[in-house]
Amino acid sequence: MIIVTGATGRLGAQIVEKLLDHVPADTVGASVRDPDKAAALAARGVRVRAGDFTDPSTLDHAFEGADQVLVVSASIRGPQAAGANVAAIDAAVRAGASRVHYTSHQAASPDSLFDPGRQHASTERHLAGQGVAFTALRHGFYTSTLEHYVPAALQTGEFRLPEDGPFSWTAHADLVEADVVSLTRPGALDGLTPPLTAPDLLDFADVARVLGELTGRDVKRVVVDDEEWKETVVAQGMPAAAAEFTLGMFRAARAGQFAVTDPALEDLLGRPAISVRAVLEDVARL
């Protein structure tokens, strides 16, 4: 049985949907915090069980009978993220999984200026030490992040954001397909993968230019001092911790930590990756 965690989340739900194109539903298990939200999967024959990374006692039941487990990294900020991911990996090993897959990040590094990069690096080290076959899927930077910034930029005509740098913008749909290849094509990916990225690197000035071309509007890139930006967004209601977390993304970008591309994703898919331009077309319509 292939177990997918977070199977009602944005990434996990798409992975399960794509996986069902390749394997029978009764060979797929969904580990979710709220089984009621996965009722549609259960109706299709997927085994749905409650599993919560922050309550490891639930995971043994959720992962029972696993041949493979895909641990979709926890959407938790700070050191607790690595602890939650480790709990899921340990449960997968206890369940007897022959391979554990983990959705990591192309910027995974103990020296990352972006907190998730440090947490992914810590989780990868733990995973590599478990004595089982593993695949750490080093995802490119999700283009879905642009959804947080594009609507406001279209309203105001400006990206008023801290200094950044190039990002390895990569679409969820491409990464979902790569993750499913890892689950269904033995030997396709092993250990730490190369960066699974689309080929283009764009900073927010590039995004503003492309957005202007797509919409015919004048969209400017305005660089704001880190602390001025933080004060502004906190005054608008963003928690200070969330603002500092986001600043880590911009600091890492301007240090070049996301300025990495690799042909591995397109080679794996056998086709061109979805472009940032295509994603921006969709985001601009939201």
C-alpha positions as CSV (number, residue, x, y, z in Angstrom):
1,M,0.0,0.0,0.0
2,I,1.1,3.5,-0.8
3,I,0.4,6.0,2.0
4,V,0.2,9.7,1.3
5,T,0.1,12.1,4.2
6,G,-1.7,15.4,4.1
7,A,-4.0,14.0,1.5
8,T,-6.6,16.8,1.8
9,G,-4.0,19.6,1.6
10,R,-3.1,21.5,-1.5
11,L,-0.2,19.3,-2.5
12,G,-1.3,16.0,-1.0
13,A,-4.7,16.1,-2.6
14,Q,-3.3,16.6,-6.0
15,I,-0.8,13.8,-5.5
16,V,-3.5,11.3,-4.5
17,E,-5.6,12.4,-7.5
18,K,-2.7,11.8,-9.9
19,L,-1.7,8.6,-8.2
20,L,-5.1,7.1,-8.8
21,D,-4.5,7.5,-12.5
22,H,-1.7,4.9,-12.1
23,V,-2.7,2.4,-9.3
24,P,-5.9,0.9,-8.0
25,A,-7.7,2.9,-5.3
26,D,-7.5,0.0,-2.8
27,T,-3.7,0.2,-2.9
28,V,-3.7,3.8,-1.7
29,G,-3.9,5.1,1.8
30,A,-4.7,8.7,2.8
31,S,-3.4,9.9,6.1
32,V,-5.3,13.0,7.1
33,R,-6.0,15.0,10.3
34,D,-9.8,15.1,9.6
35,P,-11.1,12.0,7.8
36,D,-14.4,13.7,7.2
37,K,-12.7,16.0,4.7
38,A,-11.5,12.9,2.8
39,A,-15.0,11.3,2.4
40,A,-14.8,11.6,-1.4
41,L,-11.6,9.6,-1.4
42,A,-13.0,6.9,0.8
43,A,-16.0,6.7,-1.5
44,R,-13.6,5.9,-4.4
45,G,-12.0,3.1,-2.4
46,V,-9.0,4.8,-0.9
47,R,-8.2,3.8,2.7
48,V,-8.7,6.9,4.8
49,R,-7.3,7.0,8.3
50,A,-6.7,9.8,10.8
51,G,-3.0,10.7,11.2
52,D,-1.5,13.8,12.8
53,F,2.2,14.5,12.8
54,T,1.8,16.4,16.1
55,D,0.2,13.3,17.7
56,P,2.5,10.5,16.7
57,S,0.4,7.9,18.4
58,T,-2.1,8.2,15.5
59,L,0.4,7.5,12.8
60,D,1.0,3.8,13.5
61,H,-2.6,3.1,12.6
62,A,-2.6,5.5,9.7
63,F,0.5,3.9,8.2
64,E,-0.4,0.3,8.9
65,G,0.6,-2.1,6.0
66,A,2.6,0.6,4.2
67,D,4.9,-0.5,1.4
68,Q,5.8,3.1,0.6
69,V,5.0,6.3,2.5
70,L,5.1,9.8,1.0
71,V,5.6,12.3,3.9
72,V,4.3,15.6,2.6
73,S,6.2,18.1,4.8
74,A,4.3,19.7,7.6
75,S,2.9,23.2,7.1
76,I,4.3,24.3,10.4
77,R,6.8,27.1,11.0
78,G,9.9,26.9,13.1
79,P,11.8,24.0,14.7
80,Q,8.5,22.2,15.3
81,A,8.3,21.5,11.6
82,A,11.3,19.2,11.6
83,G,10.1,17.5,14.7
84,A,6.7,16.8,13.1
85,N,8.3,15.5,9.9
86,V,10.7,13.3,11.9
87,A,7.7,11.8,13.7
88,A,6.1,10.9,10.4
89,I,9.3,9.4,9.1
90,D,9.8,7.3,12.2
91,A,6.2,6.0,12.0
92,A,6.8,5.0,8.3
93,V,9.9,3.1,9.3
94,R,8.0,1.4,12.1
95,A,5.3,0.4,9.7
96,G,7.8,-1.5,7.6
97,A,7.8,0.8,4.5
98,S,10.4,-0.3,2.0
99,R,10.9,3.3,0.9
100,V,10.0,6.7,2.5
101,H,9.5,9.7,0.3
102,Y,9.7,13.2,1.7
103,T,8.7,16.5,0.0
104,S,11.8,18.7,0.6
105,H,13.0,21.9,-1.0
106,Q,15.7,22.8,-3.5
107,A,17.1,25.3,-0.9
108,A,17.4,22.7,1.9
109,S,20.5,23.6,3.8
110,P,21.5,24.1,7.5
111,D,22.8,27.5,6.4
112,S,19.6,28.7,4.7
113,L,18.4,32.1,5.5
114,F,14.8,30.8,4.9
115,D,13.6,28.8,7.9
116,P,12.0,26.0,6.0
117,G,15.3,25.4,4.2
118,R,16.9,24.7,7.6
119,Q,14.0,22.5,8.7
120,H,14.1,20.5,5.5
121,A,17.9,20.0,5.8
122,S,17.4,18.7,9.4
123,T,14.7,16.3,8.2
124,E,16.7,15.0,5.3
125,R,19.6,14.2,7.7
126,H,17.3,12.2,9.9
127,L,15.7,10.4,6.9
128,A,19.1,9.4,5.5
129,G,20.0,7.8,8.8
130,Q,17.1,5.4,9.1
131,G,18.5,2.5,7.2
132,V,15.7,2.3,4.6
133,A,15.5,3.4,1.0
134,F,14.4,7.0,0.7
135,T,13.8,9.8,-1.7
136,A,14.0,13.4,-0.6
137,L,12.1,15.3,-3.4
138,R,13.8,18.7,-3.5
139,H,10.9,20.8,-4.9
140,G,11.5,24.1,-6.6
141,F,10.0,27.2,-5.1
142,Y,6.2,27.0,-5.5
143,T,4.7,29.4,-7.9
144,S,1.6,29.4,-5.7
145,T,3.5,31.9,-3.5
146,L,2.8,34.5,-6.1
147,E,-0.9,34.2,-5.2
148,H,-0.1,36.1,-2.0
149,Y,1.3,39.1,-3.9
150,V,-0.1,39.4,-7.4
151,P,-3.7,40.4,-6.6
152,A,-2.5,43.4,-4.4
153,A,0.0,44.4,-7.1
154,L,-2.7,44.4,-9.7
155,Q,-4.9,46.6,-7.4
156,T,-2.1,49.1,-6.5
157,G,0.1,48.8,-9.6
158,E,3.1,48.1,-7.4
159,F,5.0,45.2,-5.8
160,R,6.1,47.0,-2.6
161,L,8.3,44.3,-1.2
162,P,11.8,43.9,0.4
163,E,14.8,43.4,-1.9
164,D,14.8,39.9,-3.4
165,G,16.6,37.8,-6.0
166,P,15.8,35.1,-8.5
167,F,13.4,32.3,-7.5
168,S,13.2,28.8,-9.0
169,W,9.4,29.2,-9.6
170,T,7.9,25.8,-10.2
171,A,4.3,24.8,-10.6
172,H,2.5,22.4,-8.2
173,A,1.2,20.4,-11.1
174,D,4.7,19.5,-12.3
175,L,5.9,18.6,-8.9
176,V,2.9,16.5,-8.3
177,E,3.6,14.5,-11.4
178,A,7.3,14.1,-10.4
179,D,6.2,12.9,-6.9
180,V,3.9,10.3,-8.5
181,V,6.7,9.1,-10.8
182,S,8.8,8.6,-7.7
183,L,6.0,6.5,-6.1
184,T,5.2,4.4,-9.2
185,R,8.4,4.1,-11.1
186,P,10.9,2.1,-9.0
187,G,14.4,3.5,-9.2
188,A,13.4,6.7,-10.9
189,L,14.5,8.8,-8.0
190,D,16.7,7.8,-5.1
191,G,18.2,9.6,-2.1
192,L,18.5,13.4,-2.4
193,T,17.1,14.4,-5.8
194,P,18.6,17.2,-7.9
195,P,16.6,20.4,-7.6
196,L,13.2,19.7,-9.2
197,T,12.7,23.1,-10.9
198,A,11.3,24.7,-13.9
199,P,14.1,26.2,-16.1
200,D,13.5,30.0,-15.6
201,L,14.7,32.2,-12.8
202,L,12.7,35.4,-12.1
203,D,12.8,38.0,-9.4
204,F,9.9,40.2,-8.5
205,A,11.0,42.8,-11.0
206,D,10.7,40.1,-13.7
207,V,7.3,39.1,-12.4
208,A,6.1,42.7,-12.5
209,R,7.3,42.9,-16.1
210,V,5.6,39.7,-17.2
211,L,2.4,40.6,-15.3
212,G,2.4,44.0,-17.1
213,E,2.7,42.2,-20.5
214,L,-0.1,39.8,-19.7
215,T,-2.6,42.4,-18.3
216,G,-1.6,45.6,-20.2
217,R,-1.3,47.4,-16.9
218,D,1.7,49.3,-15.5
219,V,3.1,47.2,-12.7
220,K,6.1,48.6,-10.9
221,R,8.6,46.9,-8.6
222,V,9.3,49.1,-5.5
223,V,12.0,47.9,-3.1
224,V,11.1,48.6,0.5
225,D,13.5,48.5,3.5
226,D,13.1,45.2,5.5
227,E,12.0,46.9,8.7
228,E,9.8,49.4,7.0
229,W,8.0,46.6,5.2
230,K,7.7,44.6,8.4
231,E,6.2,47.6,10.3
232,T,3.7,48.2,7.5
233,V,2.4,44.6,7.3
234,V,2.3,44.2,11.0
235,A,0.2,47.4,11.3
236,Q,-2.0,45.8,8.6
237,G,-2.6,42.8,10.8
238,M,0.1,40.3,9.9
239,P,1.6,38.6,13.1
240,A,5.1,39.7,13.7
241,A,6.4,36.1,13.6
242,A,4.8,35.6,10.2
243,A,6.4,38.9,8.9
244,E,9.8,37.8,10.1
245,F,9.3,34.4,8.5
246,T,8.5,36.1,5.2
247,L,11.5,38.3,5.5
248,G,13.6,35.2,5.6
249,M,12.3,34.3,2.2
250,F,13.4,37.6,0.8
251,R,16.8,37.5,2.5
252,A,17.4,34.0,1.1
253,A,16.4,35.1,-2.3
254,R,18.8,38.1,-2.4
255,A,21.6,35.8,-1.2
256,G,21.0,33.7,-4.3
257,Q,19.7,30.7,-2.3
258,F,16.8,30.1,-4.7
259,A,18.7,30.9,-7.9
260,V,19.1,27.3,-8.9
261,T,17.7,25.4,-11.8
262,D,18.2,21.9,-13.1
263,P,17.0,19.9,-16.1
264,A,16.0,16.9,-13.8
265,L,12.3,17.8,-13.6
266,E,11.8,18.2,-17.3
267,D,13.8,15.1,-18.0
268,L,11.6,13.2,-15.5
269,L,8.4,14.5,-17.0
270,G,9.5,14.1,-20.6
271,R,8.1,17.6,-21.5
272,P,8.7,21.2,-20.8
273,A,7.8,22.5,-17.3
274,I,4.9,24.8,-16.8
275,S,6.2,28.4,-17.3
276,V,5.8,31.2,-14.8
277,R,4.0,33.2,-17.5
278,A,1.4,30.4,-17.7
279,V,0.9,30.4,-13.9
280,L,0.7,34.2,-13.8
281,E,-2.0,34.1,-16.4
282,D,-4.1,32.0,-14.0
283,V,-3.2,34.0,-10.9
284,A,-4.1,37.3,-12.6
285,R,-7.6,35.9,-13.1
286,L,-8.2,34.9,-9.5
